Amino acid sequence: MSIVFSALVAVFVGFAASVAVILSAAQALGATAGQTVSMVAALAIGTALPSIWLSWRYRMPMICAWSTPGAALIAAASGFDMAAAVAAFLVAALLMMLTAAFRPLGRLIERIPMPIASAMLAGVIFRFVVAVFDEMRLSPWLVLPLLAVFLVARLLNPFLGVIAALAAGIVISFAGGLAHWPGGEIALTSLEIVTPRFDIAAMLGIGVPLYLVTMAAQNLPGFAVLRAAGYKPPTAPALFATGLVSLLTAPFGAHMTNMAAISASICTGGDTHPDPAQRWKAGVVYGFAYLVVAGCTGLLIALLLALPKALIVAVAGLGLVGSFTGALGQTMSSDKERFAAAIAFCVAASSLSLFGIGSAFWSLIAGLAVLTLDFAAGRLRSRS
């Protein structure tokens, strides 16, 4: 029962804490109601299948998830529709598979300084965190209680903060007449294929940053959690499996499947099972639970869309505070790279768009350019 309980808690934490960010991404892409349901259902399927297969195949809790920072990056992009975004998702998935197949590519990505990659992520997430307080100005009687619940609940357990805020927001919204259940028939779930339109701006502005953010902020911490629990995860097979699933689910609107960190930490500890060799079963239960989520996605989305916009924005921002804190800490961690990372952060946090390509891509370019100039100047000074 501890295996089942840990798996279900991991599903609840992973879904409730990040689904608001997915809805923001769908809205930014102009997704229809059907495409939004398809996006979340495909992400749930993409989370379930590799979790089941990898856990069973390698006998360790290989917990997968969708890329929440990646969803935040998509939501921060502008000027793209679902067709262009799906093409970008395919590019990101192919890059992930190439990373698994060709080790030199993986080493090249690993050579990107972590402060620069973290600065890009922190800059993208910054807008969502700030939006919490913008909504507080417009809806103080809703957002203030959510913030209070979040701050108190996270003292008891970091995993509970966002979930408690969401639960409190649902109660306040329905009790105060702020929620409005959508009219008409509600589909239990659905999958809709979106024909990709290959757009260079989308592939560079969404696809490449999505791949980099997912590698730096999701896969690397996910493997670290498994190693900390005493496992030796098969890196290349895991990257290939999640990349392949991402490739297959992208036409339905799913952006990226990756190794989980927070959800994995729930399923890899002694509370799941005292015998580490038995904890792989939690990954299988976790996967089948996400298939259930995929089967009733329409109902879950209808509930969330019935809630006021301020609640969704606030929960999305609060759900990203942890990621923002970690990314910001990495951004400022190195004296040599701090200035370049600060420039990268500012570019990513801006609304910059050049040649149709968004700020996330230019953030990476700016940070690496400044770092190269600093390195060249240091070499010149050392020679003189």
C-alpha positions as a printed NumPy array, in Angstrom:
array([[  0.   ,   0.   ,   0.   ],
       [  2.898,   2.384,   0.598],
       [  3.932,   1.885,  -3.033],
       [  0.417,   2.717,  -4.257],
       [  0.095,   5.703,  -1.919],
       [  3.453,   7.194,  -2.934],
       [  2.602,   6.813,  -6.631],
       [ -0.808,   8.462,  -6.255],
       [  0.634,  11.337,  -4.212],
       [  3.27 ,  11.857,  -6.921],
       [  0.556,  11.984,  -9.593],
       [ -1.529,  14.444,  -7.592],
       [  1.44 ,  16.691,  -6.851],
       [  2.685,  16.628, -10.433],
       [ -0.702,  17.312, -12.006],
       [ -2.197,  19.819,  -9.569],
       [  0.968,  21.867,  -9.199],
       [  1.595,  22.394, -12.906],
       [ -1.593,  21.986, -14.945],
       [ -2.296,  25.714, -14.635],
       [  0.973,  26.394, -16.491],
       [ -0.131,  24.024, -19.269],
       [ -3.418,  25.919, -19.598],
       [ -1.472,  29.177, -19.865],
       [  0.635,  27.685, -22.653],
       [ -2.484,  26.482, -24.499],
       [ -4.036,  29.928, -24.19 ],
       [ -0.878,  31.625, -25.491],
       [ -0.989,  29.405, -28.584],
       [ -4.645,  30.157, -29.212],
       [ -5.651,  26.53 , -28.687],
       [ -9.329,  25.645, -28.988],
       [-11.128,  23.876, -26.147],
       [-10.68 ,  20.55 , -27.932],
       [ -6.98 ,  21.188, -28.572],
       [ -6.465,  22.115, -24.911],
       [ -8.022,  18.837, -23.754],
       [ -5.96 ,  16.972, -26.355],
       [ -2.765,  18.685, -25.183],
       [ -3.245,  17.679, -21.54 ],
       [ -4.451,  14.156, -22.417],
       [ -1.456,  13.584, -24.693],
       [  0.913,  14.884, -22.003],
       [ -0.654,  12.485, -19.49 ],
       [ -0.226,   9.575, -21.925],
       [  3.329,  10.696, -22.665],
       [  4.025,  10.722, -18.934],
       [  2.429,   7.329, -18.318],
       [  3.921,   5.111, -21.016],
       [  7.67 ,   5.697, -20.471],
       [  7.177,   5.584, -16.683],
       [  5.639,   2.104, -16.973],
       [  8.12 ,   0.797, -19.533],
       [ 11.335,   2.194, -18.024],
       [ 10.383,   1.226, -14.453],
       [  9.524,  -2.326, -15.491],
       [ 12.48 ,  -2.72 , -17.84 ],
       [ 15.195,  -1.425, -15.501],
       [ 13.599,  -2.329, -12.146],
       [ 13.906,   1.143, -10.656],
       [ 11.338,   3.942, -10.176],
       [ 11.886,   5.769, -13.481],
       [  9.314,   8.517, -12.977],
       [  8.556,  10.724, -15.984],
       [  6.659,  14.004, -16.234],
       [  5.873,  16.773, -18.647],
       [  8.19 ,  19.765, -18.827],
       [  6.662,  22.464, -16.627],
       [  9.471,  24.986, -17.326],
       [  9.01 ,  24.164, -20.996],
       [  5.308,  24.967, -20.72 ],
       [  6.207,  28.268, -19.069],
       [  8.541,  29.038, -21.951],
       [  5.756,  28.327, -24.452],
       [  3.289,  30.453, -22.512],
       [  5.76 ,  33.35 , -22.55 ],
       [  6.179,  33.143, -26.336],
       [  4.03 ,  35.296, -28.578],
       [  2.939,  35.287, -32.183],
       [  2.803,  31.509, -32.641],
       [ -0.17 ,  29.228, -33.201],
       [ -0.66 ,  25.529, -32.479],
       [  0.505,  24.4  , -35.933],
       [  3.846,  26.211, -35.646],
       [  4.242,  25.116, -32.021],
       [  3.665,  21.44 , -32.875],
       [  6.476,  21.623, -35.442],
       [  8.711,  23.134, -32.742],
       [  7.742,  20.305, -30.365],
       [  8.794,  17.779, -33.01 ],
       [ 12.169,  19.515, -33.346],
       [ 12.712,  19.448, -29.571],
       [ 11.802,  15.738, -29.442],
       [ 14.207,  14.923, -32.273],
       [ 16.999,  16.834, -30.533],
       [ 16.358,  14.804, -27.372],
       [ 16.576,  11.547, -29.33 ],
       [ 19.77 ,  12.723, -31.049],
       [ 21.258,  13.527, -27.644],
       [ 20.632,   9.923, -26.612],
       [ 21.945,   8.475, -29.878],
       [ 25.022,  10.683, -30.317],
       [ 27.017,  11.207, -27.161],
       [ 29.063,  14.124, -28.633],
       [ 25.853,  16.169, -28.888],
       [ 25.118,  15.472, -25.246],
       [ 28.622,  16.576, -24.279],
       [ 28.186,  19.766, -26.344],
       [ 24.969,  20.607, -24.49 ],
       [ 26.634,  19.846, -21.167],
       [ 29.332,  22.409, -22.023],
       [ 26.779,  25.226, -22.001],
       [ 27.488,  26.866, -18.624],
       [ 24.77 ,  26.057, -16.131],
       [ 24.446,  29.72 , -15.008],
       [ 23.572,  30.743, -18.588],
       [ 21.   ,  27.982, -19.065],
       [ 19.545,  28.692, -15.624],
       [ 19.375,  32.418, -16.378],
       [ 17.287,  31.697, -19.477],
       [ 14.916,  29.565, -17.4  ],
       [ 14.745,  32.076, -14.531],
       [ 13.983,  34.93 , -16.92 ],
       [ 11.128,  33.048, -18.547],
       [  9.626,  31.997, -15.208],
       [ 10.05 ,  35.481, -13.722],
       [  7.054,  36.795, -15.66 ],
       [  4.767,  34.159, -14.159],
       [  5.909,  34.773, -10.604],
       [  5.457,  38.54 , -10.976],
       [  1.994,  37.949, -12.463],
       [  0.832,  36.635,  -9.075],
       [  1.213,  40.107,  -7.603],
       [ -0.257,  41.804, -10.654],
       [ -3.386,  39.697, -10.164],
       [ -3.355,  40.542,  -6.463],
       [ -3.883,  44.18 ,  -7.402],
       [ -6.923,  43.248,  -9.504],
       [ -8.4  ,  40.504,  -7.289],
       [ -6.983,  40.992,  -3.777],
       [ -9.736,  39.078,  -1.959],
       [ -8.974,  35.961,  -3.985],
       [ -5.2  ,  36.078,  -4.438],
       [ -4.244,  37.245,  -0.929],
       [ -5.805,  34.198,   0.792],
       [ -4.142,  31.921,  -1.764],
       [ -0.743,  33.443,  -1.049],
       [ -1.294,  33.09 ,   2.715],
       [ -2.317,  29.438,   2.372],
       [  0.663,  28.759,   0.108],
       [  3.187,  30.307,   2.505],
       [  1.82 ,  28.462,   5.536],
       [  1.356,  25.082,   3.834],
       [  4.865,  25.02 ,   2.401],
       [  6.246,  25.3  ,   5.956],
       [  4.658,  21.926,   6.687],
       [  5.639,  20.311,   3.4  ],
       [  7.099,  21.964,   0.262],
       [  4.963,  19.702,  -1.925],
       [  1.719,  20.863,  -0.311],
       [  2.012,  24.613,  -0.88 ],
       [  0.625,  24.825,  -4.421],
       [ -1.923,  22.05 ,  -3.891],
       [ -3.279,  23.711,  -0.748],
       [ -3.491,  27.062,  -2.578],
       [ -5.356,  25.461,  -5.472],
       [ -7.783,  23.695,  -3.123],
       [ -8.397,  26.937,  -1.2  ],
       [ -8.907,  28.835,  -4.446],
       [-11.506,  26.329,  -5.674],
       [-13.432,  26.6  ,  -2.413],
       [-13.314,  30.414,  -2.405],
       [-14.289,  30.636,  -6.072],
       [-17.361,  28.414,  -5.796],
       [-18.409,  29.757,  -2.382],
       [-18.064,  33.349,  -3.553],
       [-19.827,  32.833,  -6.88 ],
       [-16.652,  33.543,  -8.854],
       [-16.64 ,  30.179, -10.649],
       [-18.871,  29.535, -13.639],
       [-19.269,  25.972, -14.881],
       [-19.106,  25.923, -18.686],
       [-22.359,  25.274, -20.482],
       [-22.981,  22.537, -23.011],
       [-21.769,  18.969, -23.148],
       [-18.393,  18.192, -21.591],
       [-16.323,  15.527, -23.324],
       [-14.617,  13.103, -20.976],
       [-11.447,  13.244, -23.06 ],
       [-10.329,  13.621, -26.666],
       [ -7.268,  13.645, -28.895],
       [ -6.992,  15.987, -31.87 ],
       [ -4.215,  15.885, -34.434],
       [ -2.72 ,  19.256, -35.36 ],
       [ -0.941,  19.361, -38.712],
       [  2.494,  20.915, -38.071],
       [  3.639,  23.98 , -39.952],
       [  7.409,  24.244, -39.966],
       [  8.293,  27.813, -39.125],
       [ 11.938,  28.768, -38.591],
       [ 11.043,  31.394, -35.989],
       [  9.03 ,  28.867, -33.961],
       [ 11.672,  26.162, -34.248],
       [ 14.39 ,  28.537, -33.004],
       [ 12.199,  30.512, -30.586],
       [ 10.37 ,  27.547, -29.024],
       [ 11.906,  24.253, -30.197],
       [ 15.575,  24.803, -29.313],
       [ 14.942,  26.608, -25.976],
       [ 12.358,  23.953, -25.057],
       [ 14.946,  21.236, -25.595],
       [ 17.63 ,  23.094, -23.617],
       [ 15.317,  24.004, -20.73 ],
       [ 14.023,  20.439, -20.506],
       [ 17.549,  19.025, -20.439],
       [ 18.859,  21.504, -17.874],
       [ 15.849,  21.945, -15.605],
       [ 14.154,  18.539, -15.828],
       [ 16.292,  15.656, -17.091],
       [ 19.526,  16.446, -15.261],
       [ 17.791,  16.948, -11.859],
       [ 15.662,  13.864, -12.554],
       [ 18.731,  11.673, -13.023],
       [ 20.319,  13.297,  -9.954],
       [ 17.326,  12.276,  -7.801],
       [ 17.692,   8.656,  -8.913],
       [ 21.439,   8.669,  -8.254],
       [ 20.903,  10.214,  -4.816],
       [ 18.54 ,   7.345,  -4.011],
       [ 21.269,   4.828,  -4.854],
       [ 20.215,   3.902,  -8.395],
       [ 22.28 ,   3.971, -11.592],
       [ 19.79 ,   5.234, -14.178],
       [ 20.332,   4.301, -17.849],
       [ 20.714,   7.827, -19.187],
       [ 20.735,   7.206, -22.949],
       [ 17.77 ,   4.758, -23.016],
       [ 15.746,   7.103, -20.797],
       [ 16.434,  10.125, -22.999],
       [ 15.637,   8.141, -26.134],
       [ 12.392,   6.756, -24.679],
       [ 11.132,  10.155, -23.492],
       [ 12.207,  11.754, -26.771],
       [ 10.401,   9.086, -28.796],
       [  7.215,   9.456, -26.763],
       [  7.463,  13.242, -27.163],
       [  7.772,  12.772, -30.914],
       [  4.681,  10.532, -31.039],
       [  2.512,  12.753, -28.825],
       [  3.587,  16.112, -30.303],
       [  0.969,  16.014, -33.115],
       [ -1.7  ,  15.952, -30.397],
       [ -0.288,  19.122, -28.778],
       [  2.044,  17.634, -26.153],
       [  5.25 ,  19.624, -25.875],
       [  7.783,  17.413, -24.064],
       [  8.092,  14.374, -21.806],
       [ 11.132,  14.126, -19.543],
       [ 12.479,  12.594, -16.356],
       [ 10.779,  13.956, -13.244],
       [ 12.542,  15.384, -10.222],
       [  9.916,  16.364,  -7.627],
       [  7.546,  13.498,  -8.425],
       [ 10.499,  11.111,  -8.546],
       [ 11.667,  12.178,  -5.095],
       [  8.318,  11.012,  -3.7  ],
       [  8.672,   7.529,  -5.223],
       [ 12.373,   6.853,  -4.664],
       [ 12.656,   7.187,  -0.877],
       [ 12.293,   4.726,   1.971],
       [  8.678,   5.744,   2.577],
       [  7.752,   4.1  ,  -0.727],
       [  9.269,   0.742,   0.26 ],
       [ 12.116,  -0.167,   2.622],
       [ 13.632,  -2.353,  -0.111],
       [ 15.014,  -0.228,  -2.987],
       [ 14.633,  -3.214,  -5.33 ],
       [ 10.839,  -3.065,  -4.884],
       [ 10.307,   0.642,  -5.519],
       [ 10.142,   0.194,  -9.294],
       [  6.537,  -0.895,  -8.819],
       [  5.676,   2.696,  -7.822],
       [  6.68 ,   3.796, -11.328],
       [  4.257,   1.289, -12.845],
       [  1.381,   2.368, -10.569],
       [  2.243,   6.004, -11.28 ],
       [  2.041,   5.369, -15.018],
       [ -1.326,   3.621, -14.881],
       [ -2.689,   6.423, -12.669],
       [ -1.717,   8.932, -15.348],
       [ -3.588,   6.856, -17.922],
       [ -6.672,   7.36 , -15.738],
       [ -5.965,  11.102, -15.76 ],
       [ -5.749,  10.969, -19.557],
       [ -9.139,   9.251, -19.644],
       [-10.933,  12.023, -17.763],
       [ -8.932,  15.054, -18.903],
       [-11.977,  16.845, -20.314],
       [-13.718,  16.833, -16.945],
       [-10.614,  18.072, -15.132],
       [-10.058,  20.854, -17.666],
       [-13.726,  21.893, -17.44 ],
       [-13.323,  22.278, -13.693],
       [-10.209,  24.4  , -14.072],
       [-11.691,  26.572, -16.818],
       [-14.712,  27.215, -14.612],
       [-12.417,  28.995, -12.177],
       [-11.583,  32.72 , -12.447],
       [ -8.539,  33.751, -14.463],
       [ -6.883,  35.273, -11.404],
       [ -6.854,  31.888,  -9.693],
       [ -5.23 ,  30.114, -12.651],
       [ -2.586,  32.84 , -13.027],
       [ -1.847,  32.858,  -9.292],
       [ -1.567,  29.076,  -9.003],
       [  0.644,  28.903, -12.097],
       [  2.969,  31.544, -10.658],
       [  3.102,  29.956,  -7.208],
       [  3.749,  26.576,  -8.806],
       [  6.85 ,  27.998, -10.481],
       [  8.331,  29.723,  -7.425],
       [ 10.42 ,  26.662,  -6.564],
       [ 11.793,  26.378, -10.095],
       [ 12.476,  30.119, -10.164],
       [ 14.339,  29.975,  -6.856],
       [ 16.543,  27.096,  -7.983],
       [ 17.241,  28.655, -11.377],
       [ 18.041,  32.053,  -9.868],
       [ 20.431,  30.452,  -7.393],
       [ 22.246,  28.696, -10.251],
       [ 22.296,  31.947, -12.241],
       [ 24.244,  33.763,  -9.52 ],
       [ 26.372,  30.809,  -8.402],
       [ 29.568,  31.565, -10.341],
       [ 31.591,  34.761, -10.01 ],
       [ 33.155,  34.324, -13.469],
       [ 29.832,  33.866, -15.242],
       [ 27.605,  36.08 , -13.093],
       [ 27.597,  39.156, -15.353],
       [ 26.885,  37.132, -18.495],
       [ 24.162,  35.236, -16.659],
       [ 22.606,  38.496, -15.485],
       [ 22.455,  39.727, -19.088],
       [ 20.884,  36.432, -20.165],
       [ 18.304,  36.725, -17.396],
       [ 17.338,  40.268, -18.385],
       [ 16.958,  39.314, -22.046],
       [ 14.8  ,  36.274, -21.192],
       [ 12.611,  38.313, -18.836],
       [ 12.012,  40.941, -21.505],
       [  9.5  ,  40.908, -24.34 ],
       [ 12.297,  40.98 , -26.942],
       [ 11.475,  39.482, -30.322],
       [ 13.844,  39.719, -33.286],
       [ 13.108,  38.213, -36.704],
       [ 10.045,  36.573, -35.162],
       [ 12.169,  34.684, -32.605],
       [ 11.366,  35.168, -28.909],
       [ 13.511,  36.236, -25.983],
       [ 14.401,  32.738, -24.698],
       [ 16.609,  32.003, -27.705],
       [ 18.22 ,  35.459, -27.713],
       [ 18.853,  35.127, -23.979],
       [ 21.057,  32.114, -24.62 ],
       [ 22.846,  33.885, -27.491],
       [ 23.407,  37.044, -25.428],
       [ 24.716,  35.159, -22.407],
       [ 27.17 ,  33.092, -24.461],
       [ 28.29 ,  36.175, -26.409],
       [ 29.043,  38.158, -23.244],
       [ 30.801,  35.154, -21.724],
       [ 32.964,  34.813, -24.85 ],
       [ 33.878,  38.517, -24.746],
       [ 34.787,  38.242, -21.059],
       [ 36.961,  35.206, -21.774],
       [ 38.715,  36.946, -24.705],
       [ 39.331,  40.075, -22.632],
       [ 40.773,  37.973, -19.821],
       [ 43.176,  36.244, -22.237],
       [ 44.33 ,  39.642, -23.591],
       [ 44.916,  40.989, -20.083],
       [ 46.905,  37.905, -19.106],
       [ 49.196,  38.295, -22.16 ],
       [ 49.793,  42.   , -21.514]])
